[in-house]
Amino acid sequence: MTDSNSWDWSVGKRQIADIAQWKAEFGYVEEPYASPDGEKIAAVIKTEDMEFSACENGVAWENTFDKLWFLRYSPDNRLTGLVSDGGEWTLAVDGEAWENRYDFAWNTIFGRDGKSMIIMTQADGEYSVLINDTPWEETFPYMTQLSGSDDGTKAAAVVQTVRFSEGDIFTFQKGCYTIAVNGEAWDMNFVNVYEPVFSADNKRVAAQVRTNLYDYTIVVDGEPWPVSYPTVWKAAFSPADGSVTAPVKTPEGWTLARDGQVLWHQRFAQLWHHAYSTNGMSIAAIVAPKYGRWTVAVDGTPWKTTFGDLVTDLVISPSGKRVGCVGKDSNLCTVAVDGTPWDIKCDMAWAPVFSPDDQHVAAKIEKNGQYTIALNGKPMKTQFKNLWNPIFSPDGEKILIRAIEGSGDKAVYVRRVLPVTEIIG
C-alpha cells in the first residue's frame, strides 16, 4: 500500500511536464507512466545514437542502454526499467543499473512500500530470481509465475526440479514441478503448479497444484490438502487466522473451501478471484449464479444484480464493509458497489477505489476515446486525453487526479487535487 501522508495535498492544479516537447526533442517516445504521487511522469526514449534511456519530467537519464522496457514507478516513486547493457539484462533504478547481469530479465514486482524490488532472471538456460540485486543461490531449468511477499523480502515461483525431454510424457506425469521460496524448493513435486501466494505475515506460501492428469488440490508450505477436486482456482490466506481458502469444483458446482473443508454451502456455476477484507472477517468473490450471468458474492450470498458479459476488478473497502467491481453487459461497462450498479454506461471502467473512510468510491472511466473520473457514480465534467487511477487523500476529503490534457503539440501532464465535495456537488 502506498503511503501518501507526505504527499502534497494542497488543492489546485500544477503542470508537471510539457509532453509535446518530448517528441520534438527526442523524436522517439513511448507510452508515458505517472508516479503514484503525481509529481513525475516518464517515458522510454531513443537517442540520436540509437540508444535507449528514460525521460522523466523532460530530463533524460544520464545513462543509456541497448534497450529499455517495462518502465514502472515503485510505490515510493522511484523510476525503474529493465535494461540491456552490452547484451546483458538487469534492472535500472532512477537510471542506475544493478550490478548483477543476465541473458534476460523480466517481471519486476515491488514490496508494498517500494523499498524492495524483485525480478526474474535467466542465464545459460538456467532461471533464478534477483531481490534487491541479490540473486538466489539456486537456479532451475524452468521458472514461471513469480510472486513476492508483502514486504518484498521473499519471492516464490513455480520451478522445474526434474529435467525431461519434450516428448517424455511418462516422466512428466510423475511430477517435475514445485514451488521454490527464496531459492529453496519444496520436497514434493507435482504435474503442474500455479500461482503461489504469500500469507500476510510473509512466512507461508500456498499454491494450486495438479497431482495427476485429473486431480487438483491446494498445497501449503509443501503439504497438500487431504482432498482432491476436478479443478481449483487461486488460494488465499486469511488475515485473521492464517487459514487457507480456495475456490473448488465439486459435483454440485463451485464453492469456497477452507483448509480442505467446504466453507460456503452455496454452489455456483463458477467462482473465482476471491478476496478478504483487511481484518479477514469477510470474503468476497466473483461468481456465476447460473451459466452466462456474473455477479459478486459476499460471504456466500450473491448480489441480485448480475451481468451478462463479465465481472472483474473486485475490490473490498478498507473496513471490509463495502465491495465494488466492474461489470460489463451488452458490451458496455459500469461500476457496481454493494450490489448496485452506477447509472453510467461506458466503453471501459477501471477498478473502483474506496476512500480510507469508506464513504466515497471513485473510478477511472473511458467513453468515445475520452477519459474522466466518476465519483459515487457521478462523472466529472472535465475530460482528459489520458488518465491514471484516482487516489484519495488519507483523510478521504480530497482526490488526486493525474492526467494528460490536450493532444498533439498541446499535450501537457498535470497534477490536480480536488475536494471531494467539488466533484459530487
N, C-alpha and C positions, 0 to 999 in steps of 0.2 A: 504494500500500500504506500502511495506517495505521501510524504509529509509536506503539507502545504502551509503550515503555520508561518513559515518565514517568508512566504511569497509576498509580493506587493499586491494588496487588495484594495488599493485606492481606486475609487470609482472614476472611470474615464477611459479614453481611448488613446493608445500610442502607436505610431507607425514604427515598426521594428526594422523592416527591410524593404527596399525597392526591388522586388523580384524581377521586374522587367529589365533592369540594368544588368542582371547576371548574364543573360543571353548575349547582350551587347558586348560584355567584357570577356566572357569565356567561350561563347559560341555553343558548346555542348553542355546542356544542363539537364539532369534527370529530375525525377519526381521529388518535391521538397518534403521535409519532415520537420515538425514543430516540437520543441522541447515541452515537457509536461508543464513547466511554469509559464510557458508562453513567451519567455524572454529571448528565445533563439529559434532560428529556422535555418535548415541546412539542406544541401543537395550535393549529389555526386557531380563533379565537373571533369572535363578533359582539357588539358593544357595544350598550348601550341606545339609542344614536343611530343604530343600523343601519349601523355602520361595522365593518370587519374589522381584526383585529390577530392577534397570536400570543401565547399564554400559555406561558411557559417556567418550569417548576418552580413554578407557581402565580402567577407575576408576569407581567402583560401588558406588551407593548411600549408605550412612551410614544406612539409614532406610530400613527395609524390610517389605513386606506385604504378606497377604494371597494370593493376586492375583493382577496383574498389567496388564492393557491392554490399547489400544488406545493411544500409545505413540506418542506424537506430539510436534514439536517445535512451539512456538509462533512467531509472526513476529519480536519480539525483541530478539529472540534467546534464550528464556528460555525453558527448557525441562519440559513437562507436561505429566501426565499419570493418568488415572482413577484407583484408588486403593481400595482394600478391606482390612480393618484393623480390626480384631476381628469380621468379618462378616458384617461390616458397610462400605459403599462406600462413597468416596469423591474424590476430585481432589488433586493430589500432584504436586507441582511446585518446580523444582530443588530439589526434594527429601523430601520436607516438605509438609505434608498433611494439608488441610484446617480443620478447627475445626468442621464445620457442617457435620454430618454423616447421611446416609440414607440406606434404604434396597437395593437400587440400584441407580446408577448414570451413565449417558451416554451422548454422543453427545457434546463434547467440541467444542465451537466456540470462536473465538477471535475478538476483536476490531481491526481496521486497523493497529494501532501502536503496538498492542500486550499487552498494559498495562491493558486491561480489558479482563476477561475470564468468560465464561458463560457455565453452564451445566444444563441438565435436571435431575430431581430427582424424586424418588418415595419412600414413606414410609407409611406403614399401609394402602396400597391400594390407597393412595392419591398422586397426581402428583403436582410438583411445579418446580421452577427454582431458581438457585443459581447464583448470579452475584458477582464476587469477594468475595465469601464466605458470602454474604448477601442474605438470602432467601426472596422470595416473601412472603408477608403476607398471601396471599390467596392460597388455594390448590384446586385441581379439581379431579373428579373421573376418568378422562381420559385426556391425553395430547399427542400431536404429532407435528411434523413439526416445531421445534424450529428455530427461526431466530433472528439475532442480528442487532442492529443499527450499522452504520459505526464506530461510536466512542466507541462502546461496552458498553455504559451505560444503554441501554434499550434492552429488549427482548420481542418478541412476539411469540405466539404459538397458535395452534388450541386446543381448550379446550371443554370439555363437561360440560354443565351447568345444564342439566336436567337428572336425573337418570332414567333409564328404564331397564327392563329385556331384555334378548337377543331376546325373541320372541315377544316383544311388538312393532309390526310394526306400530301401529297407533300413539303411542307417538313419535316414530322415525320420521314419516312423518310430524309431526307438527314442527319439528326442535328442535334439542337438542344441537347443536354445534355453537360455535362462536370463536372470537379471543380475547385473553387476552393480554394486553400490560402492562408489569411490574406488572402483577397480577390483573389488572382491566379489567374485561370482558366487551365487547360491550353489549349494551342493547338488540340488536336484535339477535335471534337465526336462524339457517339455517339447512337444511337437511344434508348438508356436507360443509366443508370449507377446502381450500387448500392453501398452500404456501404463508404465509404472507410475505410482503416485506416492508422495511422502505424507506422513502424519503431520499434524500441526506442530508437534514438538521436534520435528525433523529427525526422529530416531528410528522410525519404522517405514517400511515400504510394502505396498500391495500391488498386485498386477493380475490381469486376466491371463489365463493360460488354456491351451488345448492339450489335454493329456493323451489323447489318441485321435484318430481320424474323426471321431464322432462326439466326443465329450469335452465339455469346458468346465472350468471352475475358477475360483479365486485363490491366489496364493499370497500369504502374508509372511514376510521375512523368511521365505523359503519353505513354509509349511502350507500345504494345500488344505482347503476346506474338506471336510469328510464327505461331501455330497457333490455330484456332478450334474450338469444341465446340458440341454441341447445347444444353448448359446448363453453368453453373459456379456454385459457391457462394462464400462469403466467403473472401477471401485472408488470408494471414498472413505476416509477416516472421519469418525465423529469427533468434533472438537470437545464434546462433553465427556466422553468416557473412553475414547480410543478404539471403540468397536469399528468393524469394517462392514460397509454396506455395498451392495451392487445390484443393478437390475439383472434379473434372471428369467429365463423362459421355462415355464412349466407346461404340462399337458393342458392345463386350463387357460393358459395365456401368460403374459408378462406380469411380473410383480417385483417388489423390492425385498431382498433378503439381507439379513444381518448375521454375520459370523456363521453362515451356513444354514440359518433358520429363517423361515418366512417372517417378514416384518409387517408388510402390508397384506391384508387379506383380500383386497380388491384385485381383480385381474383385468388386464388391458390388452389391446391388440398390439401395442408397442409401449415401451417405457425406457427412457434413457436420459442422459445429461442431468442426473440428479445432483442437487447441491444442498449444503447445510447452511443454516443460519449461523452467525458468529458464535453464539452460545451452544450450538449443537442441539437445541431443543426442538427445532423444526426442520423438515426436509421437504424440498420441492423438486419436481421432476417434470420433464416433458413427456406427455402420454398421448396415446390414441385410444379413446374410449371405445371406438369402433373403427373398422378399416376405412381409411380415407378422411378421417376427421381428427384434428390435433388440438390439444389444449395443454393446460398445466394442472397437475395435481399437487396439493399441499397436504402433507401428512396422509396421503392416500385418497383424499377427496378431490375429484376433478372439478374444475370450473365448469359452469354451464355454457359459457361462451366457447365455441370451437372454430377452427379454421380449416379450410379445405386444402390449402397448398402446403403450408408448413408452420411450425412454431420453432423459434430459435432464440438465442441470446437470453437465456433465463438468468434473472438477477434477483437476489434476495436483499432487502434493505438492511442497513446496519443493525437494527434491533431484531430483525428476523420476523417482524410482524407484517411486512408488506412484500409482495412479489410482483415482478414485472417481466415482460418478454416482448419480443417482436413476433407478430402474427401476419401471415400472408394468405389472402383469399382472393380468388378470381384475378390473380396476378397483381394485386395491389397490397401494399404493406401498411401496417399501423402498429401502434404500441398498445399493449393491454396491461393494466395494473389492477391487481386484486380482482381479476375476473372481468373487468370492464374495459372494453376497447375504447381508445380515444376516437373522437369524431374527426379523424384525419385519415385520408387515403393518399398514399404517396408511392413513388416508384421504388424507394428504398428507405429503410429505417435502421438505425443502429441501436446497440444495446442501451436500454434505459439506465439513467444514472440517478440514484437517490441522494437527496441531501443528507448530511450527517444526522439531522434530527427527524428524518423520515417524512417530513412534511411536504416535500416537493420532489417531483420527478421530471428530469429533462432528457431529451434525446435529440441527436442529430438526424435530420430527415432530408431527403432529396426528391425533387419533383421537377420534371422537364429540364434537367441539367443544372438546376439551381439548388443551393443548399441553405438550410436555416436551422435554428434551434426551436424546438417545441418544448414548452414548459407547462406541466399539468394539463397537457392536451391543447394548449394554445400556441400556435406558431408565431414567432417574431415576424414583424413586417419586413425587416431587413433581410435581404438575400445575399448570398456570397458565391464567389466562383469556386472556392474550396473552403473546407471547414474541418476542424478536428472536434473530437468529442468534448462536450462541456464538462467543466469541473466546478463543483460548489466550494465556497469558502468554508473554513472549519466551523463557523457559526451557522452556516446554512442560509445566510441572508443575502449573499451575493453569488454571482456566477461568472466564471472566466470563459471568454469566447476567444478562440484562436482561429483566425480566418484570413483568407486572401480576398481582398476587394479588388474589383476591376479585372481586366483581362488584357492580353497583349502587352503593348508598351505602357499600359497604365496599371499593371498588376502590382499591388503592394500587400505586404503581410502586416496585419495589425493585431495588437493585443488589446482586448476590451474587457473591462469589468463593469457589470451592470447589477444594480439592486434587483433582487427577485421581484419586488413589487412593481418595478418599471415594466417588466415583461407581462406579468399577469394582470396588471391594472388595479 
